[in-house]
Structures are given as structure tokens and as C-alpha cells.
Amino acid sequence: MANKKTNLIILGIDSLRPDHMSLYGYHHLTTPHIDRYAANGVVFDNNFSPHIPTTPGYGSMFTGMDCFGNDIVALRHKGGLLPNVKTLAEVLGENGYTTTCVGFSGNPASRGFDNYIDFSGWGSWEEGRSHKAENLNDVAIPELKRLAAADQPFFLFMRHMDPHSPYLPPRPFDRTFYDGNECDPNNKSLDEVMSFKPFCDYFASWFPPGCTDKDYIIAQYNGAIAYMDACIQNIFATIDNLGIAENTLVVINSDHGETLHDHDCFYDHHGLYECTTRVPLILVQPGKIPAGMRFSEYIQQKDLMPTLLDLLNIDSGIDFNGRSIVPLINGEEYVSESEFYITECTWMRKHGWRTPHWKLIQALEPDFHFKPEIELYDLNKDPGELVNVAEQEPEVVAMLLARMNSWIAKRTGETGRPNPMTTNLDWHGKGCGPFKSSQQAYDSMHIGSPGAAQALQQRNTPDSAKGESLQELQTQRGQKVL
């Protein structure tokens, strides 16, 4: 056992925004167990997922490539990863690791694992409170014990779903951060949410009947995080009880953040705002990773795979788009990539350019929120990105557009392929190409249930989607969802 290679465990927590974690300064104590565990390792304050949502987010994490390098930009991806791109699971498998993926089968970003195990990670109001993290533990902890008992090193990836909608944490977490009347008829804060045609049926499937208070929904998100944190402590305890802590690198990360009542992108993860693109990152391995350190340097999802292989002493021979941040951890010279390209292709097709000072967002076709083509935010004066100053700062817009387009030209020249953001024209699965107007997008885009949401992220229509309308199932199948 002493000569066994270092194991790797990744907790990929879907839709987790760091500003709702007490570890990152949130005013509610939502992550006490993660906080305590993170004190044994390093925490990164400015880790970004530039390509959202799930499929491109994990695509970068598991390949070390940006969207030009792996060709993935959309949730409804019409093809797997590029065949010449190796995933983290594939590289580790070639180096003698046994690899298991929990909760992420059927997505191209999860290519290459030896074993796939699923669990119930969705839910609805009719089904009752969702014990997502307990469901994960029920299958993941026995698998962890099996892997730890074997002679081979292992890579265990667990995709936690608790912060992903539907937010239905079990008691007492549903009331931990809320002490009001969620059905107060005088509260109108959810009126706009429930009148948003593309999502209102989905919200109705998991909001409590008669709910009127947005703060209750936000409290459910916080409660889901706190519930998951308590269940994750069971995983931490298992690692300790198995005696593998010093020989196991543990990573806590997220594919993207979450919009709550932000920017009119209600309770989802679209919109290239900080709440969606900034994600947590924690690395822990006693005796190998320094304890109690935090870093404010800018890093990205594409940096994770080269960093992990560096820490595991594996030379893959891959020319990554990202780079190892081990020099940063070791106190050596490290220069941040402080400005970068950002993309989304879920419910809207947009890209942009982020610097420490500015955030530029450009719509590549009209969106269903009727937002302007160009958005510009001064992150220094307006960190919440509440005031679009594009019209007041035309020179800044021109400068950032030039930088972004120069970067696109550089990367397309290096790869010999066009920008995937300009070729994935039927990302919405409607067969009409790019939307011509926001009204067309608003009238066309619709999600009606958690089953439909789950199907968007999987190769085939899942059993949990049964019972949907024939029209909705046909829509899903027409999207050729992977």
C-alpha cells in the first residue's frame, strides 16, 4: 500500500456559486464541514468556468482545453469530444488507475471511465423533498470502499446535484435559512418569475403551491448546500476511516455557478455573469498540499487537469490549453491569465471578454430575455453587474471587442477550425437556425419538468422523463441531446 500511486477524488458540485458558501464569506453558515476540511488544503478565490453550462464546463475540467481545443460549447452537444482529445479519466486509466464516475453517465464530458454509477439526483414537489446527497452517498461510499481495498490507485468522480434545481432540501434544511410565510399573498416577488413563459411550468413543478416569496426559493438553495455539506462530511469521514487521506488528493469544484434572482435569469445557470462563471476550487492532501492557504490569482477550469496530473506526477505528453498551477501553490513565479474569453450556449448563445476591470457580453443571436446585443459592466464600480454602461463607454466596448476577436482569430488559427460558437447554430434543437428575434426565442424555448431538464444533459430520454407530454418528448428527441 505504501508504494501505491496517489488516489484522486473529485467532488463536482453542480451549480455551486462560491458567494453562497461560508468558506467564501457568505453571511450564512452553509458549508461548515467543507470549511473545516478546506483548512487542511488550499482555496482559490478566483477560479472561473469560462464556458458554461455543464457540458462545456466539465469539458474544460476533464480535458485541460478551452472551447477551441475540445470543440464543446453547448449543453445540447451534437457530438462527443474531439477524438484526438484525451480526458482525465482516459489518461489516468492508461497509467494504471481504476476510474469510477458517479452521477454523470451519458454526457460526452464524462468519456473514458471504467465504471458508471447513477443515483436519483433530481426531484419534484410531487415526489417530496429530495435526498440527493444521501442518494449519492448510498452508492458512492460503497464504491469508495471497494476502490480503496484494491491494489490499483483510483480516480473517483462524484457529481453532487443538490444546488442544481429543483431546490428541495429535506427537513430541517428547508427552514434553516427562512422564518417567514412563503405563501404571503401580499408578497409579489415571484410574480415576474411565474410569468416567464419559457420556465414557469418548470418552476411550478417544484415550487410549493402558492409560493409567493423569492427569499424562500433562495433559502431552499442555501438549504440544499447546507444539507449536501452535512452529507459530504460522511465522505470525508470515510476517507479518514479507510486510512487513505495522506495518499488521496481531494478536489472540490463546480462546473458553473447559479443565477438565483439575478439578472432576470431566474433559478438557472445561464447568463455570463459572475454568479454563473465564478466557481469554487479546493485542493486537499495532507502532507502534500500546504494547509491553510488561499490564492486570489485568476485560474480557469482548463488549468485543473494539467494541475492534477502535475500533482500526481504523471507526464501525459499533452499540450494543454491550460497550465499547471502547482508553481503558484509552491510559491514559485506564476503570472495569471487575467483576461479571457467567455461563452454560453444553453438558453442563449453569447460570448464575451472578461478582464479584471471590465466584462463585455455580446449576443450572437437575439435572446429570450430581450437583453441588448452588447452589455458592458465595470466590475470595479459595479461588482454585481447591475448597470450596463455599453452606451456610455463606446471606446471600451470597441477595445474589448478587438481583444476578443483577436483572441478568436489566434485560437482558430492554432486549431485550424472555426470558433464552435459560430458553427453550433442549432444548439436549441428547434431546426430553425439562429433566432431572428427575441420574441421568436421567447415563444420557442420551453422547459416543463425536471425530467425534461435531466434529459437535456443525457444521451437518451431517461425513464424519469416518462409521463411528459408526447410533444415535449418529441422535442427532446429532436434535440439529439447528449
N, C-alpha and C positions, 0 to 999 in steps of 0.2 A: 504493500500500500504506500510505503514511503516514497517509492520511485514513480508512482502514478502521476501522469500529467495533471495539470490543474484543470478542475472541472469548471464549467460555465453555466450559470443560471441567469436568465434574463426574465424579469417581470415587466412585460409590456402592458402598461395600464392604459387602455383605450380611453381617449377623450379627457385626459387629466391635465388641467391647467394648473401650473405651479402657484399662481397667486391665490388659489383656494386651498393650499397646503400650509399648515402651520410651520412646516420646515422652511417655507419661503416667506414667512412673515404674515400669513393670514391671521386675522384677529380671532377667529375661532380655532379651537384645538381639534383640528380634523385628522391629523396624522401623527399622533403621539408615538406609535410604535415605529413607524418609518423614521421619525425624527431621532429617536433613540438609536436605531440601527445605523442611520446615516452618520452619526457621530463617530462611528468606527471607520469611516472612509472619507471620500471626497465628494463634494457637492458642487455642481456647476450652475451658476445663476443665469447664464445667458446661452442656453442651448436652444437651437432653433430647428424646426421642421419646415424647411422652405417649400416643400412640395406636399400639398395636402389634397385629400384626406388620407384614409387608411392605406390603400394600396400603394400610392407613391411614397407615403411616409415610411412604411415598413420596407418598401422597395429600396429606399436610400439606406436605411438602417442595416439591411441584410445583404447589401452589395457593396457599400462604400462608394457608390456612384451617385451623381446628380441625375436629373431627369434626362439630360442629353446622353449620359453614359449608360443608363439602363432602359431608356425609351418609355418609361412609365410616368404618366401624368394624371390618369383618371381613375376614379373608383370603379366605374364600369369599363374595365380594360378589355380591349378586343385582341387579346394575345398575351402570351406569357412574357417573362423577362427575356431579353435578348439571349439567344442560345450561347453566345460566347461569354456571357457574364456569369460568374460563379457566385453562389450565395454563401453566406457564412456557414450554413448547415453543410453544404457540399464540401467546402474547404476543410471543415473540422472532420467530416466523415472520411475524407482522404487521409487525414492524419490520425486515424485510429479512434476517433470519438464515436460513441453511440449517441444518436440525436433523437430527441422527442419534442414534438410540438403539441401543446395543449390549447385547444380553442381557436385554431386558425387554419383548419383544413379548407381546401377548395379555393384558396386565394393564391395568385401567382407569386406574391411576395414570400410565401412560405415554402417555396420549392426546395426539395432536397433533404427533408428529414427522413429518418428511418421509420419513425412511428408517429402517428397522428391520433390524438385522443380528443374527443369533443365533450362538451358539457352544456347544460342549459344556461345560457348567458343573456337571454332576452326577457320577455315577460309582457304582461298587460294588466290593466286594472281588473279584468275579469278573472285572471289567473291568480290574483292576490300578490302579496309582497314577494319580491324576487330575492331569493337567497343565492345570488350569482356567485359570490366568492366562496361560500360553503360548497356549492356545487363543484367549483373548480378544485377546492381542496380535496373533495371526496375522490377525485380521480388523479390529481397531481401529486398528492403526498404519497400514496402507494407507489406511484411511478418513480418518484424521487428515491424512495427507499430501495426499489428494485435496481435503479441505476447505480446507487451508491454501493450496493452489495457486489456489483460486478467488478471484474478486473480492469475493464476498459474505462478511460475517462469519459465523461458525458457532457452533453450540452442539452439542457432542459429549458425550453422557452414556454412561458405561460402568458397567455393573453387575458388579462383581467378585464371584465366588461362592466364593472359596477358604475363608473362615472358616465358610461355611454347611456343615452336614453334607451328605453324608459327608465327614469329615476324612480325606483320603487324599493328603497331600502326597508328591511324588516324592522319591526319594533325592537328596542325603543329608539332606533336611529331616525325614524320618520319624524319624531318630535324633538330630537336632541337640540336642534337649532331653530325651533319655531314654537312660539307660545301664543299664537293668535287664532283667529277664526278664518280659515281658508275659504269659507263659503259666505263671507260677509257680502250681502247684496249691494252694499254701498261702495265696495271696492271695485273699481273698474280697470285695474291694472292689467288684466288679461284680455280685455275686450279686443285690442288690436291683434293679439296673438291668435285668438279664436276666429278672427275674421280673415286671417291669412289663408286663402283658399288652398294653396299647394300643400300645407301642413296641417290644417285644422282637424282633419279626420284622424290623422296620426296622433295628434295631441289628445283628442277625445278618447282614444283607445287606452290611454294610461293616466291622464289627469283624473283626479277624483271627480265624480259627478257633482256639478255645481260649483267647482272651484273657481274663485274669482281673483285670488291674490298671487301675484308673481313671486312675492317673497316666500310663499310656501313652496313653490316649484324650485326656487333656488336653494331653499333649505333641504329639499329632497336630494339635490345634487351633493350638497355638503354632507348630508347623512349617508349617502351612498359611499362617499370617500371614507368617512369615519368607520362605517361598517366593514368595508374592504380592508382598511388598515388593521382593524382588530383581527380579521381572518388571516391577513398576511403574517401577523405575529406567529400564527401556528406554523407557517412555513419557516420562519426564522428559527423557531424553537426546534423544528425537525432537523434543520441543518446542524444546529448545535448538538442535539442529542445523537445524531449519527456520527459525530466527531469529524466532520469534513469541512468545518468552517475555514481552517487555515489553508486548505487545499482547494477552495472553491471561490471563484470570482463571481460576485453577485452584482447584477446591474439592474437598476430601476429606471425606467424610461417610459415615454409615451409616444404614440405615433403622431398625435396632434393634440391641441387643446380643445376648448369648447366655448361656443357662444352661449351665453345664458340669456339675459335680457339686454344683450349688447347689439348695437348697430342694426337693429331690426332683423337680425339673423337668428331668430329665436330657437334656443334649446337644440342646437345642432353644432356642426363644425364646418361651416363654410364661411367665406369672408377672410381675406388675407390680413386680418387684424392681429394685434399682439396676443389677444386671448386665445387665438387658434394656432398661431405659428410658434409661440414660445412654449417649450416643454421642459419638464424636469429631467435631470440626469444625476444619478448617484452611482458610485463605484465603491464596493467594499470587498476587501480581502485582508483579514488581519495578518500582519507581518509582512505583507507585500505592498499594500496600498497605504499611504500615510493616513493617519486618523485625524479627524477634526479640521480638515482644510476645506476652504471654499475658494472658487475661482470665478472671476467676473468676465474673463476673456470670452469672446464670441466663438462658439463652436456650432457645428451643424450635424444633422443625422448622418451625413456621408462620412463623418470622421469616426463613427463608432466602430465599424468593422475593422479598419486598419489599427485602431487603438486596441481593440480586444485581441487581435492576432499578435500585436506587439507585446501585450502583457502576457500572452500565452506562449511567447517565444516560438511562433510559427511564421515561417517565411513562405508566403503564398506565391510570390513572384508576380503578383497582380499589380498593375499600375492603376491605383485607385484615383478617383477624383478627389476624395477626402484624404486626410492625413492623420497620422497618429498624434494624439495629444499627450502621450507619455512624457515627452520633454517638458511640457507645461507642468505636469504632476511632479516631475523630478526637480523642478526649479531651474531648468535649463532655458536657454533662449528660445522664445516662441513668439511669433508675430501672428496676431489674429487676422482672419479673413473677415474684416469688419463690415463689408458691404457685399450683398449677394442677391441673386435672382430668386424670386418667389413665384409660385404658381398654385392655382387651384382649378379643379375640374370635377366638381361634384354636382352641385346645383347651379353653378355659374362657371363660366370659362374666363378666367382672368389671370394676368400675370403682373409683375411689378418689380420694383427695385428698392431694397432697404439699405439705408446707411445708419450710422449711429444717430444722425440728426433727422433724417427725412424718411418717410415711407411714401412711395409712389405706387398706385394701383391703377392699371389700365384694363378696361373691359375689352375682351376680344370679340364679344357679341353682346347684344342687349341682355340684361339680367332681369330676373323675375321680381326683384326688389325695386325696380325703376331707379336705380342709382345712376349717377352720371358716368360718362365714359372714363373720365380721369378723376382720381382722388389723390390728394396730397395732404400729408399730415406732418406737422412739426413735432417730432417726438420729444424734443426738449421742453417746449412750452405746453404741449398737449399730449401727454403720455397715454391718455385714454382714447386718443384718435376720435375726438368728438367734433372737430371743426375742420372741414375740408377747405384748404386755402389755395386750391389749384388756380382759381381765377385771380387771386391776389399775388401769386408768385409764379407768373408765366416763365420767367427765366430759370427758376429752379426746376419746373416741370421739364423744360427743354433740356436742361443739363442732365437730369436723371434719365429721361428717355434716351438721350445719346449714350449714356453709360450702359444702360440696359441693352440697347440694340448692338452696341459694340461687343458686349459680352456674348450675346446670342450669336453674332457673326463669328466670334472666336471659337465658341464651342461647336457650332455646326461645321466650321472648317476643320476642326480637330477630329470630329467623329465621321465626317463625310455624309451625314444625314441631316434632313431638315429638323427644325425645332419641333418636337412632338406636340407642342401646344398649337401648332398651325396645321397639323395633319389629323388630329383626333377630332374631326368635325361632327361626328355623330355620337359624341360622348354621352348624350342624354337618351340615346336609343329611340328617338322619335322618327328617324328616317328622313328628316327634312333638311338636314344640314344645319348650319348656324341659324339661330333665331334672327328674324328680321326686326323684331320689336320686343320691348319688354312686355307688352300685352300678350303677344304670342307665347312668350316664355311663361308668363303667369298662368295663362289658360292651359298650357300643355303639361307643365310639370306638376306631379301629384304623388303623394305617398299616403297610403291609407291605413297601414297597420304595422306593428312590429315584425310580423312575418315578411312583409314586403321589404322592410328595411334590412332584415337579415339576408334576404335573397339578393340584394344589391351587391353584397360583399362575397358571394359564393358562386361557384361554378354552375350549380344547378339549383332549381327551385327546391327549398328544403321542405321536409314534412311539416315543419311548424307553420308554413305558409298555407297549408290546406284550409279550406273554408273561406278563402278570399273569393272575391267575385271572379267570374271567368274572364271578364275584361281586364282585371288587374293582373291575373296570372299570365294572360296573353301578352300584356305589356312587359312583364318581367322577362318572359321568354324571348320577346322581340329584342330585348336589350342585350341578349347574349352575354349575360353577366358572368364574370369570372371571380 
